Amino acid sequence: MKRIPLDQARPGMILAQKMVRDDGVLLCQKGTELTEALLRMLQRMNYETVPIEFVSSESPEEKQARLSKLEAELDARFVRVENDPILVELKNALLRKLREDE
């Protein structure tokens, strides 16, 4: 899933999560295909971003290589704080988020 600015959303893109108003009213289900009309409605309702399904053209091998590189970069940034449990937990949370977003 990727959250993008509404002005970058295009018809045909697919919502990655349901969209619910502040009062709990369901606007769109997960998996809804964006249309011109739906995009106009979201603009009128002052939405700034939409959660879309991210479709990648990467092969599984390319994706794994990119993820491994990001994990290595994260490890390098946290190498000096390996004994700090709070920062280790922060690093682990970042790793989980990285993997979740893939």
C-alpha positions in Angstrom: 0.0 0.0 0.0 1.1 3.5 -0.7 -0.6 6.7 0.3 -0.4 9.3 -2.4 -1.6 12.9 -2.8 -5.1 13.0 -4.2 -4.0 15.2 -7.1 -1.7 12.4 -8.2 -4.4 9.7 -8.1 -5.8 8.6 -11.4 -8.9 6.7 -12.6 -8.2 3.0 -12.6 -6.0 3.0 -9.5 -7.3 0.6 -6.7 -7.9 1.6 -3.1 -5.7 -0.3 -0.7 -8.0 0.2 2.3 -11.6 1.2 2.9 -12.2 4.9 3.3 -14.4 6.0 6.2 -15.6 9.6 7.0 -14.8 11.0 10.5 -18.4 10.2 11.5 -17.9 6.5 10.6 -19.8 6.5 7.3 -18.2 4.2 4.8 -17.2 6.0 1.6 -15.5 3.2 -0.4 -14.5 -0.4 0.2 -11.0 -1.7 -0.1 -10.4 -2.7 -3.7 -12.6 0.0 -5.1 -11.4 1.3 -8.5 -11.0 5.0 -8.6 -13.1 6.9 -11.1 -13.2 10.5 -12.2 -16.5 11.0 -10.2 -15.0 9.4 -7.1 -11.9 11.5 -7.3 -14.0 14.7 -7.7 -16.1 13.7 -4.6 -13.0 13.1 -2.5 -11.7 16.5 -3.6 -15.0 18.2 -2.6 -14.7 16.4 0.8 -11.2 17.9 1.2 -9.3 14.6 1.2 -5.6 15.2 0.7 -4.3 11.6 0.2 -5.7 8.2 -0.8 -4.3 4.8 0.0 -3.7 2.9 -3.2 -2.4 -0.6 -4.1 1.1 -0.2 -5.2 1.8 -2.2 -8.3 5.4 -2.8 -8.9 7.2 -3.8 -12.1 10.0 -5.3 -10.1 10.7 -8.9 -10.3 10.7 -10.8 -7.0 14.5 -11.0 -7.1 14.8 -7.2 -7.7 12.4 -6.5 -4.8 14.3 -8.8 -2.4 17.6 -7.2 -3.4 16.1 -3.7 -2.8 14.7 -4.8 0.5 18.0 -6.3 1.6 19.8 -3.1 0.7 17.4 -1.0 2.7 17.8 -3.4 5.7 21.6 -3.2 5.5 21.4 0.6 5.4 19.1 0.6 8.5 21.5 -1.8 10.3 24.4 0.6 9.5 22.5 3.5 11.0 21.8 1.7 14.2 25.2 -0.1 14.7 26.4 2.3 17.4 23.2 1.9 19.6 22.9 -1.9 19.7 22.9 -1.8 23.5 20.0 0.7 23.8 16.8 -1.3 24.1 14.6 1.6 23.1 16.6 2.3 19.9 16.8 -1.4 19.1 13.0 -1.5 19.3 12.7 1.5 17.1 14.9 -0.2 14.5 12.8 -3.3 14.7 9.6 -1.3 14.2 11.2 0.3 11.2 12.1 -3.1 9.8 8.6 -4.4 10.3 7.2 -1.3 8.6 9.6 -1.7 5.7 8.6 -5.4 5.2 4.9 -4.6 5.7 5.0 -1.9 2.9 6.4 -4.4 0.5 
